[in-house]
């Protein structure tokens, strides 16, 4: 059971890191799910175009393609926000649907495996396109990469000038502009990083877990990332624990589906209740209710 939970931690961890960047700046990127889909599409594109490359070239190419696709998908709403004042909640949410539908079009259409018995999926990736397992375990190297990225993100946000400007802009936009902080550039930066990390999660899912692109990849990791980020109160050091707890919840619901025939939506209901509980706790620690006669 613990092994299953550990393997589930990696998928939402990258998008969680990504949305923590934007949320710290109070830029509300709700599009991690679509950026995840574009990352999976980008990684698959690299495999389909260059299937004969050796692993030491193909895996980095898949990683770059996934990161680029996810970042571009996030930068379009950033551009709309900075240049036209479009609310990023609406634009990123709409881009989720476009990204998911684009993935569906590809696996039902031009990328569909002719030998797949009609199922909406690509052909299986070659061995050179798969992330290897850590020696002596059943865990893939994507989890180790996630730990490294978490350390780098903590250093960036807490020990660099740009990290300070991101947090300062989120706490007081007026003060940030008075101090001549480059607000537009920072929006592009955090959205680009957020999309890139969500795209990497799509790469990890296709390369290390499913070994192909298929519609069943879209199980809500991008939305789970938002829950994990808020449960951890945007603290990177707490995100690993929050991700582990939410992964345990997902695995537990899967077991309940098999044993007690519980609907799959039950897991999303529990995640929503967890988020509501955290937000309610935050509200009551910030404000005090007074009863007036």
VOPAGU-2260 file (C-alpha; in pm, 1 decimal, decimal comma):
REM VOPAGU-2260
SITE   aa  ch    i         X         Y         Z
SITE  UNK   A    0       0,0       0,0       0,0
SITE  UNK   A    1     279,6     243,2      93,8
SITE  UNK   A    2     450,9     171,1    -238,1
SITE  UNK   A    3     132,4     251,6    -430,0
SITE  UNK   A    4      97,1     578,1    -240,3
SITE  UNK   A    5     460,5     673,8    -305,1
SITE  UNK   A    6     415,5     612,1    -677,7
SITE  UNK   A    7     104,6     833,6    -675,9
SITE  UNK   A    8     287,3    1123,3    -509,7
SITE  UNK   A    9     496,9    1219,1    -812,0
SITE  UNK   A   10     217,2    1309,0   -1054,9
SITE  UNK   A   11      56,1    1594,8    -858,3
SITE  UNK   A   12     385,0    1711,1    -703,0
SITE  UNK   A   13     517,1    1890,5   -1011,5
SITE  UNK   A   14     193,1    2084,7   -1077,7
SITE  UNK   A   15     172,2    2160,9    -704,3
SITE  UNK   A   16     513,7    2324,9    -714,5
SITE  UNK   A   17     402,3    2514,2   -1023,3
SITE  UNK   A   18      80,2    2656,4    -882,4
SITE  UNK   A   19     260,7    2748,9    -559,5
SITE  UNK   A   20     468,3    2995,9    -764,1
SITE  UNK   A   21     162,2    3164,8    -911,1
SITE  UNK   A   22     -46,9    3155,1    -593,4
SITE  UNK   A   23     230,9    3322,8    -393,7
SITE  UNK   A   24     198,3    3613,7    -636,1
SITE  UNK   A   25    -181,6    3594,2    -621,4
SITE  UNK   A   26    -194,0    3499,2    -987,8
SITE  UNK   A   27    -457,8    3227,8    -991,1
SITE  UNK   A   28    -347,0    2961,0   -1235,6
SITE  UNK   A   29    -632,7    2707,4   -1244,2
SITE  UNK   A   30    -500,9    2556,3   -1567,7
SITE  UNK   A   31    -255,6    2294,0   -1440,9
SITE  UNK   A   32    -477,5    2015,7   -1576,4
SITE  UNK   A   33    -461,2    2151,3   -1931,1
SITE  UNK   A   34     -88,8    2220,1   -1900,0
SITE  UNK   A   35     -43,1    1860,6   -1782,0
SITE  UNK   A   36    -227,7    1743,3   -2095,1
SITE  UNK   A   37      -8,0    1957,4   -2321,3
SITE  UNK   A   38     303,5    1821,2   -2150,9
SITE  UNK   A   39     188,7    1466,5   -2220,3
SITE  UNK   A   40     117,6    1563,8   -2582,2
SITE  UNK   A   41     460,5    1726,1   -2617,5
SITE  UNK   A   42     641,3    1421,1   -2480,1
SITE  UNK   A   43     444,1    1189,3   -2708,6
SITE  UNK   A   44     517,9    1408,1   -3011,3
SITE  UNK   A   45     891,3    1365,6   -2948,7
SITE  UNK   A   46     851,2     986,1   -2935,2
SITE  UNK   A   47     643,0     969,4   -3252,9
SITE  UNK   A   48     875,9    1196,4   -3451,8
SITE  UNK   A   49    1206,5    1049,6   -3329,2
SITE  UNK   A   50    1132,4     689,6   -3222,0
SITE  UNK   A   51    1477,4     562,1   -3312,7
SITE  UNK   A   52    1680,8     795,1   -3091,3
SITE  UNK   A   53    1878,1     641,1   -2804,0
SITE  UNK   A   54    1748,4     698,2   -2451,8
SITE  UNK   A   55    2013,1     957,7   -2361,6
SITE  UNK   A   56    1881,5    1179,0   -2644,1
SITE  UNK   A   57    1513,1    1085,5   -2655,4
SITE  UNK   A   58    1433,8    1131,8   -2285,2
SITE  UNK   A   59    1581,2    1486,5   -2268,4
SITE  UNK   A   60    1399,5    1571,2   -2592,0
SITE  UNK   A   61    1071,5    1446,4   -2441,9
SITE  UNK   A   62    1137,7    1649,7   -2128,7
SITE  UNK   A   63    1209,0    1969,0   -2323,2
SITE  UNK   A   64     908,3    1917,1   -2551,2
SITE  UNK   A   65     676,2    1859,4   -2254,4
SITE  UNK   A   66     810,5    2159,3   -2063,4
SITE  UNK   A   67     782,8    2384,9   -2368,5
SITE  UNK   A   68     427,3    2275,7   -2445,8
SITE  UNK   A   69     314,1    2325,2   -2085,8
SITE  UNK   A   70     486,1    2663,5   -2056,0
SITE  UNK   A   71     341,3    2795,3   -2382,3
SITE  UNK   A   72      -5,7    2681,6   -2275,8
SITE  UNK   A   73      33,5    2882,5   -1953,3
SITE  UNK   A   74     191,6    3188,8   -2115,1
SITE  UNK   A   75    -108,3    3257,3   -2338,9
SITE  UNK   A   76    -336,8    3336,8   -2040,2
SITE  UNK   A   77     -45,8    3532,5   -1888,5
SITE  UNK   A   78     -26,7    3743,3   -2205,1
SITE  UNK   A   79    -402,8    3798,6   -2197,8
SITE  UNK   A   80    -381,0    3910,2   -1834,2
SITE  UNK   A   81     -86,8    4147,2   -1873,9
SITE  UNK   A   82    -183,2    4303,8   -2207,6
SITE  UNK   A   83    -563,3    4293,1   -2203,9
SITE  UNK   A   84    -650,9    4255,4   -1836,7
SITE  UNK   A   85    -829,3    3922,7   -1889,7
SITE  UNK   A   86    -900,7    3740,7   -1563,8
SITE  UNK   A   87    -656,6    3449,0   -1545,3
SITE  UNK   A   88    -901,7    3227,7   -1354,5
SITE  UNK   A   89   -1140,6    3229,9   -1649,8
SITE  UNK   A   90    -874,9    3196,8   -1921,0
SITE  UNK   A   91    -675,3    2916,1   -1754,8
SITE  UNK   A   92    -994,7    2727,4   -1673,3
SITE  UNK   A   93   -1108,5    2749,2   -2036,7
SITE  UNK   A   94    -765,2    2635,7   -2156,7
SITE  UNK   A   95    -809,4    2320,2   -1947,9
SITE  UNK   A   96   -1097,6    2212,9   -2168,7
SITE  UNK   A   97    -909,5    2297,5   -2487,5
SITE  UNK   A   98    -603,0    2098,4   -2378,9
SITE  UNK   A   99    -803,0    1793,8   -2270,8
SITE  UNK   A  100   -1010,3    1797,5   -2590,2
SITE  UNK   A  101    -692,6    1834,2   -2799,0
SITE  UNK   A  102    -549,2    1524,7   -2631,4
SITE  UNK   A  103    -873,0    1338,7   -2704,8
SITE  UNK   A  104    -866,3    1446,7   -3069,1
SITE  UNK   A  105    -510,8    1316,7   -3112,9
SITE  UNK   A  106    -567,5     974,1   -2955,9
SITE  UNK   A  107    -901,5     927,0   -3132,8
SITE  UNK   A  108    -759,3    1056,8   -3460,5
SITE  UNK   A  109    -411,3    1095,1   -3613,0
SITE  UNK   A  110    -214,0     937,6   -3327,4
SITE  UNK   A  111    -447,2     643,4   -3263,0
SITE  UNK   A  112    -276,6     304,0   -3250,7
SITE  UNK   A  113    -402,1      95,3   -3548,1
SITE  UNK   A  114    -338,7    -219,1   -3344,4
SITE  UNK   A  115    -511,2     -84,5   -3033,7
SITE  UNK   A  116    -842,3    -266,4   -3092,6
SITE  UNK   A  117   -1024,8      64,6   -3121,4
SITE  UNK   A  118    -914,1     204,2   -2784,9
SITE  UNK   A  119    -821,2     576,5   -2781,1
SITE  UNK   A  120    -447,4     555,3   -2727,1
SITE  UNK   A  121    -117,8     576,6   -2909,5
SITE  UNK   A  122     111,9     283,6   -2970,0
SITE  UNK   A  123     327,0     182,5   -2674,5
SITE  UNK   A  124     647,4     380,1   -2623,5
SITE  UNK   A  125     977,9     203,8   -2698,2
SITE  UNK   A  126    1204,6     113,7   -2408,2
SITE  UNK   A  127    1427,7     412,5   -2487,7
SITE  UNK   A  128    1136,9     649,1   -2408,0
SITE  UNK   A  129    1075,5     515,2   -2058,0
SITE  UNK   A  130    1214,3     654,3   -1734,9
SITE  UNK   A  131    1403,0     384,4   -1548,5
SITE  UNK   A  132    1340,5     252,3   -1199,2
SITE  UNK   A  133    1559,2     335,4    -900,2
SITE  UNK   A  134    1782,2      35,5    -832,7
SITE  UNK   A  135    1637,9    -201,1    -573,7
SITE  UNK   A  136    1294,9     -34,8    -571,3
SITE  UNK   A  137     977,5     -15,9    -778,2
SITE  UNK   A  138     992,0     364,9    -784,5
SITE  UNK   A  139    1094,1     556,8   -1095,1
SITE  UNK   A  140    1353,7     832,3   -1112,3
SITE  UNK   A  141    1083,0    1093,8   -1160,2
SITE  UNK   A  142    1031,0    1094,2    -782,6
SITE  UNK   A  143    1397,2    1177,8    -726,6
SITE  UNK   A  144    1368,9    1459,9    -980,6
SITE  UNK   A  145    1066,7    1589,5    -790,0
SITE  UNK   A  146    1266,0    1606,6    -465,9
SITE  UNK   A  147    1546,1    1795,5    -641,8
SITE  UNK   A  148    1301,6    2040,7    -798,9
SITE  UNK   A  149    1142,2    2103,8    -459,4
SITE  UNK   A  150    1480,7    2197,3    -313,1
SITE  UNK   A  151    1556,6    2427,1    -606,8
SITE  UNK   A  152    1213,0    2589,9    -579,7
SITE  UNK   A  153    1263,8    2654,7    -207,7
SITE  UNK   A  154    1602,6    2816,2    -271,5
SITE  UNK   A  155    1462,8    3025,7    -557,6
SITE  UNK   A  156    1163,3    3156,1    -362,4
SITE  UNK   A  157    1344,3    3218,1     -33,5
SITE  UNK   A  158    1701,5    3306,0    -125,3
SITE  UNK   A  159    1688,0    3505,7    -450,7
SITE  UNK   A  160    1582,9    3857,3    -548,6
SITE  UNK   A  161    1322,9    3730,6    -794,4
SITE  UNK   A  162    1172,8    3508,8    -526,3
SITE  UNK   A  163    1142,9    3809,2    -294,8
SITE  UNK   A  164     981,0    4016,9    -570,3
SITE  UNK   A  165     729,5    3739,0    -641,8
SITE  UNK   A  166     620,3    3727,6    -277,2
SITE  UNK   A  167     622,6    4107,2    -242,2
SITE  UNK   A  168     406,9    4148,5    -552,7
SITE  UNK   A  169     157,7    3900,1    -412,2
SITE  UNK   A  170     136,7    4070,9     -73,9
SITE  UNK   A  171      96,9    4424,4    -209,4
SITE  UNK   A  172      75,0    4501,4    -579,3
SITE  UNK   A  173      72,9    4876,4    -513,6
SITE  UNK   A  174     392,7    4857,3    -308,3
SITE  UNK   A  175     558,8    4639,7    -571,9
SITE  UNK   A  176     480,1    4890,2    -845,3
SITE  UNK   A  177     591,8    5178,6    -623,4
SITE  UNK   A  178     925,3    4996,0    -584,5
SITE  UNK   A  179     942,8    4957,3    -964,8
SITE  UNK   A  180     921,8    4578,6    -954,8
SITE  UNK   A  181     860,5    4435,9   -1305,6
SITE  UNK   A  182     507,6    4306,2   -1243,4
SITE  UNK   A  183     436,1    4203,0   -1602,9
SITE  UNK   A  184     764,0    4013,8   -1629,5
SITE  UNK   A  185     696,5    3838,8   -1297,9
SITE  UNK   A  186     352,4    3725,7   -1418,3
SITE  UNK   A  187     512,2    3574,6   -1729,0
SITE  UNK   A  188     784,2    3415,7   -1514,4
SITE  UNK   A  189     557,4    3244,3   -1260,5
SITE  UNK   A  190     307,3    3133,6   -1523,6
SITE  UNK   A  191     585,7    2996,5   -1742,9
SITE  UNK   A  192     740,0    2805,6   -1451,9
SITE  UNK   A  193     398,4    2675,9   -1347,7
SITE  UNK   A  194     316,9    2551,7   -1697,7
SITE  UNK   A  195     661,8    2399,2   -1738,1
SITE  UNK   A  196     631,0    2198,0   -1416,7
SITE  UNK   A  197     281,2    2079,2   -1506,0
SITE  UNK   A  198     414,9    1978,3   -1847,3
SITE  UNK   A  199     692,0    1780,2   -1679,3
SITE  UNK   A  200     425,6    1593,1   -1483,8
SITE  UNK   A  201     263,9    1497,1   -1814,9
SITE  UNK   A  202     601,0    1371,4   -1935,6
SITE  UNK   A  203     648,4    1166,2   -1616,7
SITE  UNK   A  204     303,1    1011,7   -1650,2
SITE  UNK   A  205     347,8     903,7   -2011,9
SITE  UNK   A  206     710,4     795,4   -1983,1
SITE  UNK   A  207     720,6     629,4   -1640,8
SITE  UNK   A  208     366,1     503,9   -1580,7
SITE  UNK   A  209     140,0     455,2   -1884,0
SITE  UNK   A  210     412,3     431,2   -2155,1
SITE  UNK   A  211     167,9     579,0   -2406,5
SITE  UNK   A  212     -70,7     871,0   -2451,7
SITE  UNK   A  213    -433,3     792,2   -2369,0
SITE  UNK   A  214    -742,5     969,5   -2240,2
SITE  UNK   A  215    -730,4     783,3   -1908,2
SITE  UNK   A  216    -428,7     996,5   -1811,4
SITE  UNK   A  217    -662,5    1283,7   -1728,6
SITE  UNK   A  218    -771,4    1191,8   -1378,1
SITE  UNK   A  219    -751,2    1538,8   -1223,4
SITE  UNK   A  220    -386,7    1566,5   -1115,3
SITE  UNK   A  221    -389,4    1936,2   -1204,9
SITE  UNK   A  222    -687,6    2004,4    -981,2
SITE  UNK   A  223    -542,6    1786,3    -704,3
SITE  UNK   A  224    -232,3    2006,3    -721,3
SITE  UNK   A  225    -443,0    2306,8    -619,9
SITE  UNK   A  226    -578,5    2117,2    -318,5
SITE  UNK   A  227    -228,7    2002,4    -216,7
SITE  UNK   A  228     -89,5    2355,8    -247,0
SITE  UNK   A  229    -359,0    2500,3     -20,6
SITE  UNK   A  230    -343,2    2215,1     230,3
SITE  UNK   A  231      30,8    2288,0     259,3
SITE  UNK   A  232     -45,6    2662,3     285,7
SITE  UNK   A  233     192,3    2717,8      -8,8
SITE  UNK   A  234     488,2    2599,3     200,1
SITE  UNK   A  235     718,2    2387,5     -13,6
SITE  UNK   A  236     847,1    2193,4     286,3
SITE  UNK   A  237     489,8    2087,2     372,7
SITE  UNK   A  238     387,3    1997,8      17,9
SITE  UNK   A  239     552,9    1655,1      25,1
SITE  UNK   A  240     347,2    1554,2     329,8
SITE  UNK   A  241      28,0    1699,3     182,0
SITE  UNK   A  242      91,6    1521,0    -149,0
SITE  UNK   A  243     150,6    1193,1      37,0
SITE  UNK   A  244    -176,0    1233,3     229,3
SITE  UNK   A  245    -376,7    1312,5     -84,7
SITE  UNK   A  246    -209,4    1021,8    -267,9
SITE  UNK   A  247    -309,3     795,2      19,9
SITE  UNK   A  248    -663,9     922,0     -16,2
SITE  UNK   A  249    -663,4     838,4    -387,9
SITE  UNK   A  250    -524,0     488,7    -331,6
SITE  UNK   A  251    -774,0     429,1     -52,6
SITE  UNK   A  252   -1063,7     528,1    -277,1
SITE  UNK   A  253    -934,6     292,3    -548,4
SITE  UNK   A  254    -936,5       8,4    -293,7
SITE  UNK   A  255   -1289,2     103,9    -186,3
SITE  UNK   A  256   -1397,5      94,6    -550,5
SITE  UNK   A  257   -1276,8    -264,2    -578,4
SITE  UNK   A  258   -1396,5    -386,8    -239,9
SITE  UNK   A  259   -1716,9    -190,1    -176,8
SITE  UNK   A  260   -1805,3     -65,8    -527,6
SITE  UNK   A  261   -1775,8     298,0    -415,2
SITE  UNK   A  262   -1817,1     543,9    -708,4
SITE  UNK   A  263   -1496,9     699,4    -844,9
SITE  UNK   A  264   -1638,9    1047,3    -778,0
SITE  UNK   A  265   -1619,6     973,9    -404,6
SITE  UNK   A  266   -1247,1    1054,1    -411,1
SITE  UNK   A  267   -1306,6    1397,1    -564,9
SITE  UNK   A  268   -1575,7    1464,6    -304,3
SITE  UNK   A  269   -1328,8    1386,7     -25,3
SITE  UNK   A  270   -1062,7    1608,4    -185,0
SITE  UNK   A  271   -1314,1    1891,5    -203,6
SITE  UNK   A  272   -1407,4    1844,1     162,2
SITE  UNK   A  273   -1039,2    1853,1     259,5
SITE  UNK   A  274    -992,8    2181,2      71,7
SITE  UNK   A  275   -1307,4    2334,5     224,0
SITE  UNK   A  276   -1190,6    2233,3     572,0
SITE  UNK   A  277    -849,3    2393,3     517,8
SITE  UNK   A  278   -1002,3    2714,0     381,6
SITE  UNK   A  279   -1250,3    2728,3     669,7
SITE  UNK   A  280    -967,3    2683,3     918,4
SITE  UNK   A  281    -772,1    2961,7     749,1
SITE  UNK   A  282   -1077,8    3187,9     767,7
SITE  UNK   A  283   -1135,7    3130,5    1139,1
SITE  UNK   A  284    -767,3    3180,9    1223,4
SITE  UNK   A  285    -767,6    3511,0    1034,2
SITE  UNK   A  286   -1104,3    3649,4    1143,7
SITE  UNK   A  287   -1296,4    3636,1    1468,7
SITE  UNK   A  288   -1673,3    3619,0    1479,0
SITE  UNK   A  289   -1842,8    3851,5    1723,8
SITE  UNK   A  290   -2208,6    3820,0    1819,3
SITE  UNK   A  291   -2379,1    4154,4    1864,2
SITE  UNK   A  292   -2703,9    4203,4    2047,1
